[in-house]
Amino acid sequence: MKIYKGKIDITPQEKLKLGGFAHRDSRYVGVKNNLYLRVLIMEVDNRKVAIFTADILFWSKEVVEELRSIIERKYLISKENIIFSATHNHSGPLLPKDMLPELGEYSQSYSQFLKEKVIHLLDSVFMNPIDVYVEYIEDKMYFGVNRRLKENGKILMKPNYQGEIDNTCSLIKFNNVKSGKVESILINYALHANVTDDNYINTDYPGVICKNLEDKFEGSIVLFLQGFSGNIRPKLIIGEEFFRGTFETVENLGNQISDKIIKIISKNGKIIKSELDSYSLKIKMPMDLSIQQENKLFSAENNDFFLRWIKFIKEHPEKEIDGIYLHVQGIKLSRNLMIITLNGEVVTEYALYIKEKYKDINFLTLGCSNGMIGYLATREQLLEGGYESEDFIYYFGLPGKYSTEIDNLIKGAMVECVENLMKDVI
């Protein structure tokens, strides 16, 4: 395999309201550490796969579609072979413009700035191809906890130590054929990047991890690929409640996870015989629009927000008229190693499902990729209620809640990807 790699600073130059927390009511006041866009391009037999990851909340569908078209035309990488992943950083910019301003401030100039950075980065990385061999390593890490707890018949956002969780940390290491030097690492782990809600730009813990490993493996590029972390939060808990800290808390957690990853990397991995293939599909998501008829979440005193949401979705009717589409992308890196991406905040149960169904395949499951259609909960969770099933829709500008049918649709779409990528496997 041949790879191309690089990173570029994408810290906003303008003052804007950061994405991720509705209670932030002003533009950021400073920068704790810089945000980066990273890319790894893999090439086998002239077929390329490009993975981008950025220290942002999530990408927008419009930016992804535009960039994919440019990259396919200019660099001859098929659209289906391009992943735009976000670390889901709650202390960075918001890209989509079809969400309520409480979730963050849309900036057309920042979107343009980021698109230009992508192209500039690609122009530079193709000048330095590197021949590598590939290792896959995985282990368990226990920095997260399920955040859906049922109390008195209601789902609360509190630590649920008995709740399901995918604790797998999957690593792909790219080593220089001649020197054995580590050139790049892909890290896939499911853990919300919402450690701090201070009003400062920072990378949250994923950026600390990437910097630490890039410092240890000089000259390397490390990409953190956010997993299916929709209902998984860091174990930052006082008593029976979650808390959010400062940037010092971010650094402490990032350092702890980095230390664990370095130990995992030191183990002998499986040498991968590389082959690249892709398959993708999109499915219209069924919705229940009856929620527009009654305010079930906000108090009578806060009915104003409910009414503003109604006004917003009427002013942005495209989601209701055109529909909302799930995009599922599968990338085969070898016959036993695949990447599955979804354009939502996916709950952990879907990662556990696909890994259990195909026990002979190692999966990197990526949420927050190629756009954002909100939280993707299971049938049971949609019936139970709670933030991941219903409460989030107001901030994401959705016209309703997802139907329970999406459970089978999501599972079926992932299976379709895997089955198509396995067709040539003997």
C-alpha positions as CSV (number, residue, x, y, z in Angstrom):
1,M,0.0,0.0,0.0
2,K,1.0,3.6,-0.7
3,I,-0.3,6.4,1.5
4,Y,-0.4,10.2,1.4
5,K,-0.9,12.2,4.7
6,G,-1.1,15.6,6.1
7,K,-2.8,18.1,8.4
8,I,-3.6,21.8,8.3
9,D,-4.8,24.4,10.8
10,I,-8.5,25.2,10.6
11,T,-8.9,27.4,13.6
12,P,-11.5,30.1,12.8
13,Q,-10.2,33.6,12.2
14,E,-13.6,35.2,12.9
15,K,-15.5,35.4,16.1
16,L,-18.5,33.0,16.2
17,K,-20.7,31.1,18.5
18,L,-19.3,27.6,18.9
19,G,-21.3,24.5,18.1
20,G,-22.5,21.9,20.6
21,F,-24.2,23.6,23.6
22,A,-27.5,25.5,23.5
23,H,-26.6,27.3,26.8
24,R,-23.7,29.2,25.2
25,D,-25.1,32.6,24.5
26,S,-22.1,34.5,23.1
27,R,-19.2,34.1,20.7
28,Y,-16.0,32.4,21.8
29,V,-13.7,34.4,24.0
30,G,-10.3,32.8,23.2
31,V,-8.4,29.8,21.9
32,K,-7.0,27.1,24.1
33,N,-5.4,25.0,21.3
34,N,-5.7,25.1,17.5
35,L,-8.1,23.0,15.5
36,Y,-6.9,20.8,12.7
37,L,-8.0,19.0,9.5
38,R,-6.2,15.8,8.9
39,V,-6.2,13.5,5.9
40,L,-4.9,10.0,5.1
41,I,-5.1,8.7,1.5
42,M,-4.6,5.0,0.9
43,E,-3.7,3.7,-2.5
44,V,-3.7,0.1,-3.8
45,D,-3.4,-0.7,-7.5
46,N,-4.2,2.9,-8.4
47,R,-7.4,2.8,-6.4
48,K,-7.5,5.5,-3.7
49,V,-9.5,6.0,-0.5
50,A,-9.4,9.3,1.3
51,I,-10.3,9.8,5.0
52,F,-10.6,13.4,6.3
53,T,-11.2,14.2,10.0
54,A,-11.7,17.6,11.5
55,D,-11.9,19.1,15.0
56,I,-15.5,20.2,14.4
57,L,-18.9,19.2,15.7
58,F,-19.9,17.7,12.3
59,W,-19.8,18.3,8.6
60,S,-22.7,19.6,6.5
61,K,-24.2,17.6,3.6
62,E,-23.7,20.5,1.3
63,V,-20.0,21.0,2.0
64,V,-19.4,17.2,1.7
65,E,-21.2,16.9,-1.6
66,E,-19.3,19.9,-3.1
67,L,-15.9,18.7,-1.9
68,R,-16.5,15.2,-3.1
69,S,-17.3,16.5,-6.6
70,I,-14.2,18.7,-6.6
71,I,-11.9,15.9,-5.3
72,E,-13.3,13.3,-7.8
73,R,-12.8,15.7,-10.7
74,K,-9.4,17.1,-9.7
75,Y,-7.7,14.2,-7.9
76,L,-9.6,11.2,-9.5
77,I,-10.8,9.8,-6.2
78,S,-14.3,8.3,-6.5
79,K,-16.9,10.0,-4.4
80,E,-17.8,6.7,-2.8
81,N,-14.2,6.4,-1.6
82,I,-14.1,9.7,0.3
83,I,-15.0,10.0,4.0
84,F,-15.5,13.3,5.8
85,S,-15.5,12.5,9.5
86,A,-15.7,14.9,12.5
87,T,-14.3,14.3,16.0
88,H,-17.6,15.7,17.2
89,N,-15.8,18.4,19.0
90,H,-18.3,20.5,21.1
91,S,-15.8,23.4,21.2
92,G,-15.4,24.1,17.5
93,P,-17.5,25.6,14.6
94,L,-20.9,24.4,13.4
95,L,-21.1,23.8,9.6
96,P,-24.8,23.0,8.8
97,K,-27.0,26.0,8.2
98,D,-30.3,24.1,8.7
99,M,-30.2,23.9,12.5
100,L,-31.4,26.2,15.1
101,P,-28.9,28.9,16.2
102,E,-29.0,27.6,19.8
103,L,-26.8,24.7,18.5
104,G,-24.2,27.0,17.1
105,E,-23.6,29.8,14.6
106,Y,-23.5,29.1,10.9
107,S,-20.8,31.0,9.1
108,Q,-20.7,31.0,5.3
109,S,-17.2,32.5,5.4
110,Y,-16.0,29.7,7.7
111,S,-17.5,27.0,5.4
112,Q,-15.7,28.6,2.5
113,F,-12.5,28.8,4.5
114,L,-12.7,25.1,5.4
115,K,-13.3,24.0,1.8
116,E,-10.3,26.0,0.7
117,K,-8.2,24.3,3.4
118,V,-9.3,20.9,2.2
119,I,-8.0,21.6,-1.3
120,H,-4.8,23.2,-0.1
121,L,-4.1,20.2,2.0
122,L,-4.7,17.8,-0.9
123,D,-2.4,19.8,-3.2
124,S,0.4,19.4,-0.6
125,V,0.1,15.8,0.4
126,F,0.3,14.2,-3.1
127,M,3.9,15.4,-3.4
128,N,5.0,12.8,-0.8
129,P,3.9,9.2,-1.4
130,I,5.0,6.6,1.2
131,D,5.1,2.8,0.8
132,V,3.7,1.2,4.0
133,Y,2.6,-2.1,5.5
134,V,-0.5,-2.1,7.6
135,E,-1.3,-3.5,11.1
136,Y,-4.6,-3.8,12.8
137,I,-4.7,-3.8,16.6
138,E,-7.7,-3.6,19.0
139,D,-8.2,-3.6,22.7
140,K,-10.8,-2.5,25.3
141,M,-10.8,0.9,26.9
142,Y,-13.1,2.0,29.7
143,F,-13.3,5.8,29.6
144,G,-17.0,6.0,28.7
145,V,-20.4,5.1,30.3
146,N,-23.9,4.8,28.9
147,R,-25.8,8.1,29.5
148,R,-29.4,6.8,29.3
149,L,-30.8,6.0,32.8
150,K,-34.5,5.1,33.4
151,E,-35.8,6.6,36.6
152,N,-39.5,6.6,37.6
153,G,-40.5,5.7,34.0
154,K,-38.5,8.5,32.4
155,I,-35.1,8.5,30.5
156,L,-32.7,10.9,32.1
157,M,-29.2,11.8,31.0
158,K,-27.4,10.2,33.9
159,P,-24.7,7.5,34.3
160,N,-26.0,4.1,33.6
161,Y,-23.3,1.6,34.6
162,Q,-25.4,-1.3,33.4
163,G,-26.2,0.2,30.0
164,E,-24.8,-1.3,26.9
165,I,-21.5,0.1,25.5
166,D,-19.0,-0.7,22.9
167,N,-15.7,-0.4,24.7
168,T,-13.5,-1.5,21.7
169,C,-10.7,0.8,20.6
170,S,-9.6,-0.1,17.0
171,L,-6.2,1.0,15.7
172,I,-4.8,0.8,12.2
173,K,-1.1,1.5,12.1
174,F,0.7,2.3,8.8
175,N,4.5,1.5,9.0
176,N,7.2,2.6,6.5
177,V,8.2,-0.4,4.5
178,K,11.9,0.6,4.5
179,S,12.4,2.0,8.0
180,G,9.5,0.5,10.0
181,K,8.7,4.0,11.2
182,V,5.1,4.7,12.1
183,E,3.8,7.0,9.4
184,S,0.1,7.2,10.4
185,I,-2.5,5.8,12.9
186,L,-6.2,5.6,12.6
187,I,-8.0,5.5,16.0
188,N,-11.7,4.5,16.2
189,Y,-13.3,4.8,19.6
190,A,-16.8,5.8,20.7
191,L,-16.8,8.6,23.3
192,H,-18.6,11.9,23.1
193,A,-16.2,14.9,22.8
194,N,-18.1,17.1,25.2
195,V,-15.7,17.3,28.2
196,T,-15.9,21.1,28.5
197,D,-18.5,23.7,27.8
198,D,-16.2,26.7,28.5
199,N,-16.5,29.3,25.8
200,Y,-13.0,28.7,24.3
201,I,-12.0,27.1,21.1
202,N,-10.3,23.8,21.8
203,T,-10.1,20.3,20.3
204,D,-11.6,18.5,23.3
205,Y,-9.9,15.2,24.1
206,P,-9.5,13.8,20.5
207,G,-7.1,16.6,19.6
208,V,-5.0,16.1,22.7
209,I,-4.7,12.4,21.8
210,C,-3.7,13.1,18.2
211,K,-1.0,15.7,19.3
212,N,0.4,13.4,21.9
213,L,0.8,10.5,19.5
214,E,2.2,12.7,16.7
215,D,4.8,14.0,19.2
216,K,5.7,10.4,20.2
217,F,5.8,9.1,16.6
218,E,7.7,12.0,15.0
219,G,6.4,12.9,11.6
220,S,3.3,10.8,11.9
221,I,-0.3,11.9,11.2
222,V,-2.9,10.6,13.7
223,L,-6.6,10.6,12.8
224,F,-9.2,10.2,15.6
225,L,-12.4,8.7,14.1
226,Q,-15.4,9.1,16.3
227,G,-17.4,6.0,16.8
228,F,-21.0,5.3,17.5
229,S,-21.1,7.4,20.6
230,G,-24.6,8.8,20.5
231,N,-25.4,7.6,24.1
232,I,-21.9,7.4,25.5
233,R,-20.3,10.1,27.6
234,P,-16.9,10.3,29.3
235,K,-16.9,9.1,32.9
236,L,-16.8,12.6,34.4
237,I,-19.1,12.1,37.3
238,I,-19.8,13.5,40.7
239,G,-22.1,11.5,42.8
240,E,-24.8,10.4,40.4
241,E,-24.5,13.2,37.9
242,F,-22.2,14.0,35.0
243,F,-20.1,17.2,35.1
244,R,-18.2,19.2,32.5
245,G,-14.8,20.6,33.3
246,T,-12.3,23.0,31.9
247,F,-9.6,22.7,29.3
248,E,-7.4,21.2,32.1
249,T,-10.0,18.4,32.3
250,V,-9.8,18.0,28.6
251,E,-6.0,17.6,28.7
252,N,-6.1,15.2,31.7
253,L,-8.6,12.9,29.9
254,G,-6.7,13.1,26.6
255,N,-3.4,12.3,28.3
256,Q,-5.0,9.3,30.1
257,I,-6.4,7.9,26.8
258,S,-3.2,8.6,25.0
259,D,-1.2,6.6,27.6
260,K,-3.6,3.6,27.1
261,I,-3.4,3.8,23.3
262,I,0.4,3.9,23.4
263,K,0.2,0.6,25.3
264,I,-2.1,-0.9,22.8
265,I,0.0,0.2,19.9
266,S,3.0,-1.5,21.5
267,K,1.4,-4.9,21.0
268,N,1.9,-7.0,17.8
269,G,-1.0,-6.4,15.5
270,K,-2.4,-8.4,12.6
271,I,-0.6,-7.7,9.4
272,I,-3.2,-6.7,6.8
273,K,-3.1,-7.7,3.1
274,S,-4.5,-4.5,1.7
275,E,-7.3,-4.3,-0.8
276,L,-9.6,-1.3,-1.3
277,D,-13.3,-1.4,-2.2
278,S,-16.4,0.6,-1.4
279,Y,-20.2,0.4,-1.4
280,S,-22.7,3.0,-0.3
281,L,-26.4,3.6,-0.2
282,K,-28.9,6.1,1.0
283,I,-32.4,5.5,2.5
284,K,-35.2,7.9,3.2
285,M,-35.9,8.0,6.9
286,P,-39.6,7.7,8.0
287,M,-40.7,10.3,10.4
288,D,-43.5,10.9,12.9
289,L,-44.6,14.5,12.5
290,S,-47.3,14.5,15.1
291,I,-44.9,16.0,17.6
292,Q,-45.5,19.4,15.9
293,Q,-49.0,19.4,17.4
294,E,-48.1,19.5,21.1
295,N,-45.2,20.8,23.3
296,K,-44.3,17.7,25.3
297,L,-40.8,18.8,26.4
298,F,-40.7,22.5,27.4
299,S,-42.5,24.1,30.3
300,A,-45.3,26.5,29.8
301,E,-42.9,29.3,30.6
302,N,-40.6,28.1,27.9
303,N,-43.1,27.5,25.2
304,D,-41.4,30.2,23.3
305,F,-38.7,27.8,22.2
306,F,-41.2,25.3,20.9
307,L,-42.9,28.0,18.9
308,R,-39.6,29.2,17.5
309,W,-38.8,25.6,16.4
310,I,-42.2,25.4,14.6
311,K,-41.4,28.7,12.9
312,F,-38.0,27.5,11.9
313,I,-39.1,24.2,10.3
314,K,-41.9,26.1,8.4
315,E,-39.2,28.5,7.1
316,H,-37.0,25.5,6.1
317,P,-39.6,23.1,4.6
318,E,-37.1,21.1,2.6
319,K,-36.6,18.4,5.2
320,E,-40.3,17.8,5.4
321,I,-40.9,18.0,1.7
322,D,-37.8,16.3,0.3
323,G,-37.2,14.0,3.2
324,I,-34.2,13.1,5.3
325,Y,-31.8,10.5,4.1
326,L,-29.5,8.1,5.9
327,H,-26.2,7.7,4.1
328,V,-24.3,4.5,4.8
329,Q,-20.8,4.0,3.4
330,G,-18.7,0.9,3.6
331,I,-15.0,0.8,2.8
332,K,-13.2,-2.5,2.7
333,L,-9.5,-2.3,3.6
334,S,-9.0,-6.0,3.5
335,R,-11.2,-9.1,3.5
336,N,-11.5,-9.0,7.3
337,L,-11.3,-5.2,7.9
338,M,-14.0,-2.7,7.0
339,I,-15.1,0.8,7.8
340,I,-18.8,1.6,8.2
341,T,-19.9,5.3,8.3
342,L,-23.3,6.8,9.1
343,N,-24.3,10.5,8.8
344,G,-25.7,10.7,12.3
345,E,-25.0,10.5,16.0
346,V,-25.4,6.8,16.2
347,V,-26.1,5.0,19.5
348,T,-23.7,2.3,20.6
349,E,-26.2,-0.6,20.1
350,Y,-25.7,-0.4,16.3
351,A,-22.0,-1.0,16.6
352,L,-22.5,-3.9,18.9
353,Y,-25.1,-5.3,16.4
354,I,-22.8,-5.3,13.3
355,K,-19.8,-6.6,15.2
356,E,-21.8,-9.5,16.7
357,K,-23.4,-10.4,13.3
358,Y,-20.0,-10.6,11.5
359,K,-17.6,-11.9,14.2
360,D,-14.9,-12.7,11.6
361,I,-14.7,-9.1,10.4
362,N,-13.0,-6.2,12.3
363,F,-15.0,-3.1,12.0
364,L,-14.3,0.6,12.4
365,T,-17.7,2.1,13.0
366,L,-17.8,5.9,12.4
367,G,-20.6,8.2,13.3
368,C,-20.7,12.0,12.6
369,S,-19.5,11.4,9.0
370,N,-20.5,12.9,5.7
371,G,-23.1,15.2,7.2
372,M,-25.6,15.1,10.1
373,I,-29.2,14.0,10.3
374,G,-29.3,13.9,14.1
375,Y,-29.4,11.1,16.7
376,L,-30.0,7.5,15.4
377,A,-31.6,5.6,18.2
378,T,-32.9,2.0,18.5
379,R,-36.6,1.0,18.3
380,E,-36.7,0.5,22.1
381,Q,-35.1,3.9,22.8
382,L,-37.5,5.6,20.4
383,L,-40.4,4.1,22.4
384,E,-38.8,5.0,25.7
385,G,-38.1,8.7,24.9
386,G,-35.2,10.8,26.1
387,Y,-32.7,13.1,24.4
388,E,-31.4,10.6,21.8
389,S,-34.9,9.7,20.7
390,E,-36.9,12.9,20.7
391,D,-35.6,15.9,22.7
392,F,-32.7,16.6,20.3
393,I,-34.9,17.2,17.3
394,Y,-35.7,20.8,18.3
395,Y,-32.0,21.9,18.2
396,F,-31.3,20.0,15.0
397,G,-34.2,21.5,13.1
398,L,-35.9,18.2,12.3
399,P,-39.7,18.4,11.5
400,G,-40.5,15.4,13.7
401,K,-39.0,12.4,15.5
402,Y,-37.8,9.3,13.6
403,S,-40.2,6.4,13.3
404,T,-39.3,3.1,15.1
405,E,-38.9,1.6,11.6
406,I,-35.4,3.2,11.4
407,D,-34.0,0.4,13.6
408,N,-34.4,-2.3,10.9
409,L,-33.5,0.2,8.1
410,I,-30.2,1.1,9.7
411,K,-29.3,-2.5,10.5
412,G,-30.4,-3.6,7.0
413,A,-28.3,-0.9,5.3
414,M,-25.2,-1.8,7.2
415,V,-25.7,-5.5,6.4
416,E,-26.2,-4.6,2.7
417,C,-22.9,-2.7,2.7
418,V,-21.0,-5.6,4.3
419,E,-22.6,-8.3,2.1
420,N,-21.7,-6.4,-1.1
421,L,-18.1,-5.8,0.1
422,M,-17.8,-9.6,0.9
423,K,-19.0,-10.7,-2.6
424,D,-15.5,-11.3,-3.9
425,V,-14.3,-12.9,-0.7
426,I,-13.7,-16.6,-1.3
